[in-house]
Amino acid sequence: MSAIKVSNLRDNLSFGARVEGVTFDTLADPAVRDELNRVFEQRGMIVFENVESSAKMQVTLSKVFGPLKDHPTKSTTRTAEDEAAGVIDMHYIPNPNDPYAGEGLVEIDGKLLARYSPWHFDHCYNDELNRAGVLRAPINAPEGGRTGFMDGIELYKQFPPELRERLESLNIIYTLDTRLSKMRFGVNFKPISEHASTKDLLKEVAIFPRAMHPAVWTRRTGEKVLHVGPWMAVGIEHHEDSAGEAFFDEVCHEIVRRGEGSSAYWHDWKPTDMVIWDNWRMLHAVEGCDAKYERQTIRTTIQGDYGLGYFEDGKKIGEVYREVA
């Protein structure tokens, strides 16, 4: 009998799994590690429940799926804990004098929200697409703050055929500019304020070439994946014209619409949860929470690359930073 328990994330979903029984001892078992990798490859994401909430556990669990990778941008906040080197800390602390004057706020349906993130995949602005992310939420709002996940394999099957067929051979252009005020496609929110780190971010935006990734790609197991993130996307390669932009906006609104329906899984966080998702396959988003609430998530990044992305000018990320060093 396995030392861990694996079950469906939800019975009406074709992706995702829940796993219980993860400890330092069970993770030391090669059979358990092999089983976790098999489940991850098949199901695209895993919710680990009742896990020790610590940086050491997060790093240990992450390394089951591959070596860690540092974040490709220097302006992103890292954790200060030695055992979690390279792990990024996304921490929103409300303004004690006026919680509605915080950073990175948006308005949706008349509500002011913090920590909102539109649908995207990680490192889309880079030529190399990391294998996976592992996330935990040590501090979450008492309401809101859920993280949503959509599977690109299922999205491809469900997408309107007339849109899907036009996307088949197209590359999407992405930029490092993460400002929500600059998002142009599939927008369903009103940006109110930028993050405090925007000034440092824009220094890197100025030196980053644009990155290209296919809208649809085929896994080695044969499934096609629709992999388009509306956030940080700036258009379709070779079709940056009014017709191309109108088509791409229609595609992005369809993705947002499906993310609001039964195509998505929205995770309500507990401090003892950790989640891993396949970054080559899944899209994810954060619904945001009331701006008066503190929220913190910590993410580990797993190395890897599917080999299909590239910078517009053919450079590699190391060359970009060496030129400004």
VEXZA-561873 format. One record per residue (C-alpha): x, y, z; residue in one letter. Coordinates in nm, 4 decimals. Example, Ala and Ser with C-alpha at 12.3 -4.5 7.8 and 13.67 -1.06 7.14 Angstrom:
<sites>
xx | yy | zz | type
1.2300 | -0.4500 | 0.7800 | a .
1.3670 | -0.1060 | 0.7140 | s .
</sites>
This chain:
<sites>
xx | yy | zz | type
0.0000 | 0.0000 | 0.0000 | m .
0.1296 | 0.3458 | -0.0913 | s .
0.2395 | 0.5802 | 0.1854 | a .
0.0337 | 0.8559 | 0.0221 | i .
-0.3332 | 0.8796 | -0.0756 | k .
-0.4188 | 1.0087 | -0.4265 | v .
-0.7710 | 1.1125 | -0.5320 | s .
-0.9337 | 1.3233 | -0.8014 | n .
-0.9221 | 1.6975 | -0.7533 | l .
-1.2913 | 1.7019 | -0.8432 | r .
-1.4859 | 1.4189 | -1.0039 | d .
-1.6137 | 1.6357 | -1.2912 | n .
-1.2654 | 1.7593 | -1.3896 | l .
-1.0321 | 1.5873 | -1.6360 | s .
-0.7267 | 1.7345 | -1.4623 | f .
-0.5851 | 1.7722 | -1.1142 | g .
-0.5365 | 1.5430 | -0.8146 | a .
-0.5358 | 1.5636 | -0.4349 | r .
-0.2587 | 1.4020 | -0.2351 | v .
-0.2477 | 1.3361 | 0.1397 | e .
0.0295 | 1.1835 | 0.3474 | g .
0.3246 | 1.3954 | 0.2341 | v .
0.5937 | 1.4166 | 0.5022 | t .
0.9732 | 1.4360 | 0.4973 | f .
0.9798 | 1.0591 | 0.5517 | d .
0.7396 | 0.9730 | 0.2679 | t .
0.9221 | 1.2074 | 0.0291 | l .
1.2440 | 1.0163 | 0.0985 | a .
1.0867 | 0.7023 | -0.0521 | d .
1.1818 | 0.6642 | -0.4238 | p .
0.8532 | 0.4843 | -0.4937 | a .
0.6546 | 0.7788 | -0.3566 | v .
0.8596 | 1.0257 | -0.5583 | r .
0.8011 | 0.8212 | -0.8751 | d .
0.4277 | 0.8049 | -0.8056 | e .
0.4044 | 1.1807 | -0.7505 | l .
0.5823 | 1.2487 | -1.0801 | n .
0.3506 | 1.0085 | -1.2611 | r .
0.0395 | 1.1755 | -1.1169 | v .
0.1770 | 1.5206 | -1.1987 | f .
0.2489 | 1.4260 | -1.5613 | e .
-0.0947 | 1.2738 | -1.6075 | q .
-0.3098 | 1.5238 | -1.4194 | r .
-0.1245 | 1.8546 | -1.4676 | g .
-0.1580 | 1.9788 | -1.1082 | m .
-0.1640 | 1.8403 | -0.7550 | i .
-0.3110 | 1.9866 | -0.4370 | v .
-0.1097 | 1.8578 | -0.1402 | f .
-0.3226 | 1.8677 | 0.1743 | e .
-0.2214 | 1.8726 | 0.5418 | n .
0.1445 | 1.9446 | 0.4659 | v .
0.3893 | 2.1076 | 0.7068 | e .
0.3831 | 2.4785 | 0.6225 | s .
0.7522 | 2.5632 | 0.6112 | s .
1.0128 | 2.6794 | 0.3619 | a .
1.2073 | 2.3569 | 0.4168 | k .
0.9059 | 2.1411 | 0.3278 | m .
0.8251 | 2.3526 | 0.0238 | q .
1.1778 | 2.3197 | -0.1125 | v .
1.1947 | 1.9464 | -0.0324 | t .
0.8631 | 1.8809 | -0.2048 | l .
0.9587 | 2.0988 | -0.5031 | s .
1.2822 | 1.9059 | -0.5606 | k .
1.0807 | 1.5852 | -0.6082 | v .
0.9861 | 1.7289 | -0.9488 | f .
1.3220 | 1.8718 | -1.0513 | g .
1.5942 | 2.1196 | -0.9556 | p .
1.4943 | 2.4689 | -0.8498 | l .
1.5302 | 2.7677 | -1.0778 | k .
1.5811 | 3.1281 | -0.9723 | d .
1.3375 | 3.3862 | -1.1038 | h .
1.4493 | 3.5399 | -1.4375 | p .
1.3984 | 3.9003 | -1.3198 | t .
1.6097 | 4.0760 | -1.0575 | k .
1.3321 | 4.3079 | -0.9339 | s .
1.1227 | 4.0193 | -0.7963 | t .
1.1295 | 3.9824 | -0.4156 | t .
1.2994 | 3.6667 | -0.2860 | r .
1.2518 | 3.5143 | 0.0587 | t .
1.5160 | 3.5810 | 0.3210 | a .
1.5272 | 3.2232 | 0.4501 | e .
1.8490 | 3.0370 | 0.3658 | d .
1.6731 | 2.7083 | 0.3025 | e .
1.4430 | 2.8754 | 0.0506 | a .
1.6993 | 3.0469 | -0.1717 | a .
1.5419 | 3.1385 | -0.5035 | g .
1.1841 | 3.1194 | -0.3739 | v .
0.9802 | 3.4329 | -0.4400 | i .
0.7667 | 3.6086 | -0.1789 | d .
0.4437 | 3.7770 | -0.2961 | m .
0.3280 | 3.9659 | 0.0117 | h .
0.0527 | 4.2273 | 0.0161 | y .
0.0295 | 4.4346 | 0.3360 | i .
-0.2589 | 4.6840 | 0.3442 | p .
-0.2028 | 5.0488 | 0.4268 | n .
-0.2976 | 5.0760 | 0.7983 | p .
-0.4195 | 5.4341 | 0.7555 | n .
-0.6179 | 5.3721 | 0.4375 | d .
-0.6403 | 5.0116 | 0.3169 | p .
-0.8018 | 5.1299 | -0.0071 | y .
-0.4937 | 5.3307 | -0.1022 | a .
-0.2752 | 5.0225 | -0.1358 | g .
-0.0635 | 4.9075 | -0.4280 | e .
-0.1676 | 4.6942 | -0.7221 | g .
-0.5420 | 4.7495 | -0.6744 | l .
-0.8164 | 4.6860 | -0.9305 | v .
-1.1913 | 4.7335 | -0.9423 | e .
-1.4193 | 4.4502 | -1.0574 | i .
-1.8003 | 4.4746 | -1.0434 | d .
-1.7706 | 4.7756 | -0.8140 | g .
-1.5387 | 4.5981 | -0.5659 | k .
-1.1855 | 4.7172 | -0.4884 | l .
-0.9482 | 4.4201 | -0.4856 | l .
-0.5835 | 4.3569 | -0.3986 | a .
-0.3564 | 4.0773 | -0.5289 | r .
-0.5628 | 4.0267 | -0.8443 | y .
-0.3846 | 3.8412 | -1.1256 | s .
-0.5435 | 3.7781 | -1.4682 | p .
-0.5082 | 3.4434 | -1.6466 | w .
-0.1452 | 3.3739 | -1.7415 | h .
0.1386 | 3.1238 | -1.7371 | f .
0.4637 | 3.1945 | -1.5521 | d .
0.7702 | 3.3380 | -1.7287 | h .
0.5767 | 3.3915 | -2.0530 | c .
0.8037 | 3.6948 | -2.1098 | y .
1.1111 | 3.4698 | -2.1089 | n .
1.2454 | 3.2518 | -2.3903 | d .
1.2693 | 2.9555 | -2.1514 | e .
0.9435 | 2.8301 | -2.0013 | l .
0.9958 | 2.6806 | -1.6561 | n .
0.8543 | 2.3339 | -1.5873 | r .
0.6349 | 2.4031 | -1.2870 | a .
0.5555 | 2.6192 | -0.9868 | g .
0.4894 | 2.5165 | -0.6272 | v .
0.2805 | 2.7576 | -0.4203 | l .
0.1666 | 2.7924 | -0.0609 | r .
-0.0289 | 3.0684 | 0.1141 | a .
0.0891 | 3.1267 | 0.4728 | p .
-0.1434 | 3.4291 | 0.5006 | i .
-0.4709 | 3.4441 | 0.3129 | n .
-0.7733 | 3.6708 | 0.3338 | a .
-1.0750 | 3.5376 | 0.5277 | p .
-1.2724 | 3.5687 | 0.2032 | e .
-1.1579 | 3.5851 | -0.1577 | g .
-0.7959 | 3.5306 | -0.2595 | g .
-0.8598 | 3.2016 | -0.4390 | r .
-0.6192 | 3.0817 | -0.7098 | t .
-0.7755 | 2.9509 | -1.0295 | g .
-0.6351 | 2.6850 | -1.2631 | f .
-0.7349 | 2.5889 | -1.6186 | m .
-0.5965 | 2.2943 | -1.8116 | d .
-0.4787 | 2.3722 | -2.1651 | g .
-0.5561 | 2.0183 | -2.2842 | i .
-0.9190 | 2.0506 | -2.1797 | e .
-0.9311 | 2.4127 | -2.2960 | l .
-0.8236 | 2.3032 | -2.6443 | y .
-1.1077 | 2.0495 | -2.6571 | k .
-1.3691 | 2.2970 | -2.5328 | q .
-1.2626 | 2.6025 | -2.7320 | f .
-1.4864 | 2.7193 | -3.0200 | p .
-1.3510 | 2.5371 | -3.3306 | p .
-1.3454 | 2.8507 | -3.5459 | e .
-1.1158 | 3.0261 | -3.2953 | l .
-0.9072 | 2.7190 | -3.2195 | r .
-0.8323 | 2.6433 | -3.5844 | e .
-0.7088 | 2.9980 | -3.6464 | r .
-0.4800 | 2.9756 | -3.3429 | l .
-0.3152 | 2.6465 | -3.4441 | e .
-0.0092 | 2.7881 | -3.6219 | s .
0.0242 | 3.1216 | -3.4418 | l .
0.2786 | 3.2502 | -3.1908 | n .
0.1776 | 3.4969 | -2.9207 | i .
0.4016 | 3.7882 | -2.8215 | i .
0.4623 | 3.8475 | -2.4502 | y .
0.6361 | 4.1270 | -2.2603 | t .
0.7876 | 4.1627 | -1.9139 | l .
0.5626 | 4.4655 | -1.8495 | d .
0.3282 | 4.3229 | -1.5851 | t .
0.1413 | 4.6497 | -1.5205 | r .
-0.2305 | 4.5780 | -1.5265 | l .
-0.2889 | 4.9249 | -1.6686 | s .
-0.1059 | 4.8109 | -1.9835 | k .
-0.3076 | 4.4912 | -2.0342 | m .
-0.5049 | 4.5220 | -2.3595 | r .
-0.6750 | 4.1900 | -2.4331 | f .
-0.9513 | 4.0105 | -2.2431 | g .
-0.9666 | 4.2899 | -1.9837 | v .
-1.2531 | 4.2589 | -1.7325 | n .
-1.1262 | 4.4931 | -1.4599 | f .
-1.0380 | 4.8581 | -1.3979 | k .
-0.6795 | 4.9185 | -1.2756 | p .
-0.6609 | 5.1576 | -0.9802 | i .
-0.2965 | 5.1620 | -0.8663 | s .
0.0379 | 5.0049 | -0.9590 | e .
0.2726 | 4.8025 | -0.7400 | h .
0.5423 | 4.9854 | -0.5459 | a .
0.8062 | 4.7845 | -0.7335 | s .
0.6955 | 4.9184 | -1.0743 | t .
0.9858 | 5.1635 | -1.0992 | k .
1.2447 | 4.8841 | -1.0667 | d .
1.0409 | 4.6603 | -1.2973 | l .
1.0408 | 4.9184 | -1.5760 | l .
1.4222 | 4.9293 | -1.5742 | k .
1.4165 | 4.5603 | -1.6696 | e .
1.1291 | 4.6050 | -1.9135 | v .
1.3507 | 4.8499 | -2.1040 | a .
1.6159 | 4.5829 | -2.1696 | i .
1.3982 | 4.2721 | -2.2155 | f .
1.3234 | 4.1681 | -2.5744 | p .
0.9722 | 4.0458 | -2.6439 | r .
0.9206 | 3.6681 | -2.6152 | a .
0.7264 | 3.4372 | -2.8474 | m .
0.5360 | 3.1224 | -2.7455 | h .
0.2988 | 2.9064 | -2.9529 | p .
-0.0740 | 2.9457 | -2.8914 | a .
-0.1123 | 2.5690 | -2.9422 | v .
0.1514 | 2.3000 | -2.8981 | w .
0.1547 | 1.9185 | -2.8887 | t .
0.2805 | 1.7171 | -2.5916 | r .
0.5037 | 1.4144 | -2.6416 | r .
0.2024 | 1.2043 | -2.5341 | t .
0.0065 | 1.3438 | -2.8300 | g .
-0.2408 | 1.5815 | -2.6647 | e .
-0.2738 | 1.9330 | -2.8015 | k .
-0.2502 | 2.2178 | -2.5506 | v .
-0.4106 | 2.5602 | -2.5932 | l .
-0.1703 | 2.7838 | -2.4009 | h .
-0.2570 | 3.1522 | -2.4278 | v .
-0.2227 | 3.3878 | -2.1313 | g .
-0.4063 | 3.7219 | -2.1740 | p .
-0.1884 | 3.8933 | -1.9106 | w .
0.1451 | 4.0226 | -2.0480 | m .
0.0384 | 3.9328 | -2.4047 | a .
0.0814 | 4.2137 | -2.6570 | v .
-0.0495 | 4.0476 | -2.9719 | g .
0.0057 | 3.7852 | -3.2397 | i .
0.3429 | 3.7538 | -3.4105 | e .
0.3259 | 3.8981 | -3.7663 | h .
-0.0345 | 4.0124 | -3.7031 | h .
0.0045 | 4.3312 | -3.4988 | e .
-0.2721 | 4.5052 | -3.6908 | d .
-0.6359 | 4.5907 | -3.6225 | s .
-0.7673 | 4.2587 | -3.7564 | a .
-0.5122 | 4.0567 | -3.5595 | g .
-0.5821 | 4.2521 | -3.2414 | e .
-0.9600 | 4.2113 | -3.2760 | a .
-0.9205 | 3.8349 | -3.3200 | f .
-0.6803 | 3.8058 | -3.0261 | f .
-0.9124 | 4.0069 | -2.8001 | d .
-1.1943 | 3.7663 | -2.8881 | e .
-0.9684 | 3.4721 | -2.7978 | v .
-0.8692 | 3.6271 | -2.4648 | c .
-1.2278 | 3.7110 | -2.3692 | h .
-1.3224 | 3.3493 | -2.4438 | e .
-1.0446 | 3.2316 | -2.2084 | i .
-1.1648 | 3.4690 | -1.9354 | v .
-1.5248 | 3.3533 | -1.9853 | r .
-1.4255 | 2.9879 | -1.9507 | r .
-1.2223 | 3.0701 | -1.6408 | g .
-1.5390 | 3.2027 | -1.4793 | e .
-1.7288 | 2.8796 | -1.5550 | g .
-1.6912 | 2.5062 | -1.5155 | s .
-1.3616 | 2.4870 | -1.7117 | s .
-1.1639 | 2.6143 | -1.4122 | a .
-1.0805 | 2.4910 | -1.0639 | y .
-1.0617 | 2.7636 | -0.7957 | w .
-0.8605 | 2.6732 | -0.4882 | h .
-0.9560 | 2.7980 | -0.1411 | d .
-0.6299 | 2.8149 | 0.0497 | w .
-0.5435 | 2.6669 | 0.3867 | k .
-0.1974 | 2.7279 | 0.5413 | p .
-0.1321 | 2.3516 | 0.5233 | t .
-0.1905 | 2.3343 | 0.1451 | d .
0.0734 | 2.3320 | -0.1277 | m .
-0.0062 | 2.3218 | -0.4991 | v .
0.2109 | 2.2276 | -0.7966 | i .
0.1017 | 2.2966 | -1.1562 | w .
0.2479 | 2.2139 | -1.4962 | d .
0.3484 | 2.5522 | -1.6379 | n .
0.3662 | 2.4144 | -1.9927 | w .
0.0025 | 2.3078 | -1.9747 | r .
-0.1902 | 2.5089 | -1.7143 | m .
-0.3083 | 2.8692 | -1.6934 | l .
-0.3642 | 3.0229 | -1.3533 | h .
-0.5137 | 3.3403 | -1.2045 | a .
-0.5894 | 3.5004 | -0.8670 | v .
-0.9372 | 3.6406 | -0.8035 | e .
-0.8121 | 3.9065 | -0.5596 | g .
-0.9369 | 3.9909 | -0.2127 | c .
-1.0678 | 4.2923 | -0.0245 | d .
-0.7870 | 4.5485 | -0.0053 | a .
-0.8132 | 4.5672 | 0.3752 | k .
-0.6800 | 4.2108 | 0.4119 | y .
-0.3173 | 4.0963 | 0.4199 | e .
-0.2223 | 3.8160 | 0.1798 | r .
0.1043 | 3.6282 | 0.1280 | q .
0.1947 | 3.3519 | -0.1159 | t .
0.5369 | 3.1933 | -0.1594 | i .
0.6363 | 3.0226 | -0.4828 | r .
0.9129 | 2.7857 | -0.5819 | t .
1.0062 | 2.7481 | -0.9491 | t .
1.1073 | 2.4155 | -1.1059 | i .
1.3641 | 2.4145 | -1.3872 | q .
1.2830 | 2.2955 | -1.7350 | g .
1.1931 | 2.4117 | -2.0821 | d .
0.9707 | 2.2794 | -2.3582 | y .
1.2023 | 2.4364 | -2.6174 | g .
0.9393 | 2.6277 | -2.8163 | l .
0.9843 | 2.9838 | -2.6881 | g .
1.2316 | 3.2420 | -2.8153 | y .
1.3177 | 3.6083 | -2.7880 | f .
1.2297 | 3.8319 | -3.0794 | e .
1.5935 | 3.9252 | -3.1401 | d .
1.7289 | 3.5731 | -3.0833 | g .
1.9136 | 3.6565 | -2.7610 | k .
1.9247 | 3.4504 | -2.4435 | k .
1.8430 | 3.5848 | -2.0974 | i .
2.2092 | 3.5797 | -1.9878 | g .
2.3044 | 3.8005 | -2.2822 | e .
2.0328 | 4.0500 | -2.1911 | v .
2.1709 | 4.1050 | -1.8417 | y .
2.5371 | 4.1009 | -1.9473 | r .
2.4723 | 4.3909 | -2.1836 | e .
2.3605 | 4.6158 | -1.8962 | v .
2.5946 | 4.4841 | -1.6264 | a .
</sites>
